[in-house]
Amino acid sequence: MPKSSSQTPAATVPVDNAAVSQRIPVVQIATPSTKIQVREQKGVFQRLRQHSNTLLIAIFFLIPFINYQGRQAILFDVTEQQFFFFNITLWPQDFTVLAWFFMAAAFALFFVTVYWGRVWCGFLCPQTAWTFIYMWVEAKIEGNHHHREALDKAPWSLSKVRKRVTKHGVWIVFALLTGCGFIGYFMPARELYVDIFSMSSGFWTGTWVWFFAICTYVNAGWMREMMCLHCCPYSRFQAVMFDANTKTVSYDAQRGESRGPRKRSQKTELGDCVDCNLCVDVCPTGIDIRNGLQYECINCGACVDACNQTMEKFGYAPNLISFTSENALKGQPKASLLSLKSLGYASALLIMVALIIGDLSNLKDIELNVIRDRQTLYRQVGVDKVENSYQLKIRNKTQQMAFYQISISSKDPQGQALQIITDSLIVIKSAEQLNYPLTVSGRLSNRASDSTQQTLQFKVTQIQSLENPTPTEPANQISQASRFFWP
């Protein structure tokens, strides 16, 4: 890539040409100090971005309204410490599944970055999607970028106040909807929207909704590109995932330079770049892609559409600015799709997916914890009878009421003399934990040895009903070992 006009030649030092050829030149350009008024642009990539952003926002708002078996299908219930995902219920001890999921998402992002750079930022990032929504609202109310620039410089008047109040009013309403949309994943969404807009919500509910509404308003309405330039960590470490075959938005300097204005059909010795500056005007982060690859570029493709539009008007070949790689610009042969980086990220992604599948397949619908009475090891009743007391914590992790039968077993022969003397049939409501006291009794006359303790296995099995204690199909049961003490 050529140096920008602001750069000065560095002192001559020995250079390892082999090492340089493997690096993408990165040019640091001073960011604008004034507000960027982005020029509206149409084209193939902008239509793709608009459709992907619209789909993303629609999914974000609609998911909390999906019902499954009379319950919100996806709900992160913080109060009850449960995460509902259709027919799957995750409790805090199951949240390793979510950890694997987020790690898998990260490696999937890294894998895509190896091939397409920051395409996530330009087409699917929520910050980008909400920023473009706010910019669209601004353009509809205040006019195109020239009108907005003039309005910024104009003195305050009734017309300016009306436009600004209208714009910020719409921004605040959409921010409030976004706050409701986000909190709708943590509490029932239908009731939430009604409570917020009727101003009848509780203190903490309203506080959290307005907190995320204010964050949305500030980020998408005021900070905009500042989030990408200064706050987003992905923009900082993305370069380590790039290589010379990564496709990013790039300017073909060999074809475009030397740049300069000209009339249509005018013969000239200049390059194809007519220096119209449209690529800068349409850039949401205000950079000039002709200065080389910059971490501020979010790969939204707006400059590609703008440049192709200009090339068509002047009768030049398209893709002076395009999604391409450094090696492609140099005319080098197409590299293999597989590289060490991509293989590494793909392997990590497959491992994370395997861990998710493994954890989900091992999830139990019942959770059992057996706690012995800590006050006394045993209790002798009469001459021949011995009792041990236990506390069984049984959790029904399903989303339906369930019936269970408690049983005991032991490999020790003297365990055959033990029996449960409390009720062994119980019912537990959906997503509830039952603390169930239970007593096990044995007769001294039936002891098969002189051992003072023996291993005991508690088993909880889901059954059809209290009247029909037949195990469900497929079998759903869990067991845990404990000890029975004799005198």
Salt bridges, closest charged atoms under 4 A:
GLU40 OE2 - ARG148 NH1 2.83
ASP94 OD2 - LYS397 NZ 2.93
GLU138 OE2 - LYS35 NZ 3.05
GLU138 OE1 - ARG148 NE 3.82
GLU138 OE2 - LYS167 NZ 3.11
GLU138 OE1 - ARG224 NH2 3.10
GLU142 OE2 - ARG164 NE 2.79
GLU142 OE2 - LYS167 NZ 3.17
ASP152 OD1 - ARG164 NH2 2.56
GLU257 OE2 - ARG259 NE 3.06
ASP272 OD2 - ARG255 NE 2.69
ASP275 OD1 - ARG290 NH1 2.88
ASP288 OD1 - ARG290 NE 2.95
GLU326 OE2 - LYS330 NZ 3.28
GLU367 OE2 - ARG395 NH1 3.83
ASP384 OD2 - ARG443 NH1 3.71
GLU387 OE1 - ARG379 NH2 2.92
